[in-house]
Amino acid sequence: MRVRPRWALAIVAVALASVAAFVETRHTNRSVTPAERAETAVPVTAAVVTEKDVPIVIHALGTVQSIETVNVQSRVNGQIMQAFFTQGQKVKKGDPLFLVDTRPYQAALD
């Protein structure tokens, strides 16, 4: 048997209306004593207003892609002794990036 959508909608509307009427009559017929009202009361507190910076922390999964990437190639081969930057740091033209071990080149020169 096929139920037409209008009839189904009317049945759902009548069911919702009857549930709402039941809840409303149950709520309004009940008399609340002052003692019950005091038990359900929510305490209110006050505080002094202050202006502060609030950190925004978002915990999420995701992928970060840099705007620009650069491949750095050295002019000489050698062991890197020290790096003068950290990952993600902005560097400018002329900033030293690495210190390469100079001992092999000094030995070849001598």
Rosetta constraint file for C-alpha pairs under 8 A:
AtomPair CA 3 CA 7 HARMONIC 6.88 0.50
AtomPair CA 3 CA 8 HARMONIC 6.68 0.50
AtomPair CA 4 CA 8 HARMONIC 6.39 0.50
AtomPair CA 5 CA 9 HARMONIC 6.05 0.50
AtomPair CA 6 CA 10 HARMONIC 6.16 0.50
AtomPair CA 7 CA 11 HARMONIC 6.15 0.50
AtomPair CA 8 CA 12 HARMONIC 6.25 0.50
AtomPair CA 9 CA 13 HARMONIC 6.13 0.50
AtomPair CA 10 CA 14 HARMONIC 6.19 0.50
AtomPair CA 11 CA 15 HARMONIC 6.20 0.50
AtomPair CA 12 CA 16 HARMONIC 6.18 0.50
AtomPair CA 13 CA 17 HARMONIC 6.12 0.50
AtomPair CA 14 CA 18 HARMONIC 6.16 0.50
AtomPair CA 15 CA 19 HARMONIC 6.28 0.50
AtomPair CA 16 CA 20 HARMONIC 6.15 0.50
AtomPair CA 17 CA 21 HARMONIC 6.10 0.50
AtomPair CA 18 CA 22 HARMONIC 6.13 0.50
AtomPair CA 19 CA 23 HARMONIC 6.27 0.50
AtomPair CA 20 CA 24 HARMONIC 6.12 0.50
AtomPair CA 21 CA 25 HARMONIC 6.12 0.50
AtomPair CA 22 CA 26 HARMONIC 6.12 0.50
AtomPair CA 23 CA 27 HARMONIC 6.13 0.50
AtomPair CA 24 CA 28 HARMONIC 6.14 0.50
AtomPair CA 25 CA 29 HARMONIC 5.92 0.50
AtomPair CA 26 CA 30 HARMONIC 6.61 0.50
AtomPair CA 32 CA 36 HARMONIC 6.21 0.50
AtomPair CA 32 CA 37 HARMONIC 6.53 0.50
AtomPair CA 33 CA 37 HARMONIC 6.25 0.50
AtomPair CA 34 CA 38 HARMONIC 6.11 0.50
AtomPair CA 35 CA 39 HARMONIC 6.37 0.50
AtomPair CA 36 CA 40 HARMONIC 6.43 0.50
AtomPair CA 37 CA 41 HARMONIC 6.18 0.50
AtomPair CA 78 CA 100 HARMONIC 5.97 0.50
AtomPair CA 78 CA 101 HARMONIC 6.13 0.50
AtomPair CA 79 CA 100 HARMONIC 5.68 0.50
AtomPair CA 79 CA 101 HARMONIC 5.50 0.50
AtomPair CA 80 CA 98 HARMONIC 6.57 0.50
AtomPair CA 80 CA 99 HARMONIC 5.86 0.50
AtomPair CA 80 CA 100 HARMONIC 4.54 0.50
AtomPair CA 80 CA 101 HARMONIC 6.19 0.50
AtomPair CA 81 CA 98 HARMONIC 7.41 0.50
AtomPair CA 81 CA 99 HARMONIC 5.43 0.50
AtomPair CA 81 CA 100 HARMONIC 5.54 0.50
AtomPair CA 81 CA 101 HARMONIC 5.89 0.50
AtomPair CA 82 CA 98 HARMONIC 5.67 0.50
AtomPair CA 82 CA 99 HARMONIC 5.07 0.50
AtomPair CA 82 CA 100 HARMONIC 7.35 0.50
AtomPair CA 83 CA 97 HARMONIC 5.85 0.50
AtomPair CA 83 CA 98 HARMONIC 4.50 0.50
AtomPair CA 83 CA 99 HARMONIC 6.45 0.50
AtomPair CA 84 CA 96 HARMONIC 6.47 0.50
AtomPair CA 84 CA 97 HARMONIC 5.04 0.50
AtomPair CA 84 CA 98 HARMONIC 5.85 0.50
AtomPair CA 84 CA 99 HARMONIC 7.87 0.50
AtomPair CA 85 CA 89 HARMONIC 6.53 0.50
AtomPair CA 85 CA 91 HARMONIC 7.84 0.50
AtomPair CA 85 CA 97 HARMONIC 6.24 0.50
AtomPair CA 91 CA 95 HARMONIC 6.44 0.50
AtomPair CA 102 CA 106 HARMONIC 6.10 0.50
AtomPair CA 103 CA 107 HARMONIC 6.06 0.50
AtomPair CA 104 CA 108 HARMONIC 6.26 0.50
AtomPair CA 105 CA 109 HARMONIC 6.13 0.50
AtomPair CA 106 CA 110 HARMONIC 6.14 0.50
